[in-house]
Amino acid sequence: MFYIVESSKSFYEANLDLAPVVERLGFVVLHRQDIGETLQRRGVEIDEEHAVHEVINYRYAADLLALDMRLALDLPWRIAIFTDNGATRIGLLRPASLAALLVDNPAAARLAAEIEAKLVLIVDETR
């Protein structure tokens, strides 16, 4: 269900380096939310840093939705960059696992696996 790798980069560097990889591989960053910063602004102390990047490839999204609109629950895909005991980690929830939970459709499963392979490549190249 999870794909998480450790990065040799700092939290800041990994966040900076993600967008160019996302774009080179045909996706777009829709939004970046720094969860750690948001929590601190709300008075909640957290020792670790955490940012979520919502990414999409419009063609893949349209193809998924054409198969089953319930797959909108799996959009956009999220890539998280976070620290864990001082180590920077980059990860995602596997789209193929989520799609399998949402619909029983072999075409959707194949497409979700293709999307997942691209997202894993984004994570691996960013690390």
Buried (B, 14 or more C-beta within 10 A) or exposed (E): EEBEBEBEBEBEBBBEBBBEBBEEBEBEBEEBBBBBEEEEEEEEEEEBBBBBBBBBBEEBBEBBBEBBEBBEEBBBBBBBBBBEEEEBBBBBBBBBBBBBEBBEBEEBBEBBBBBBEBBBEBBEBBB
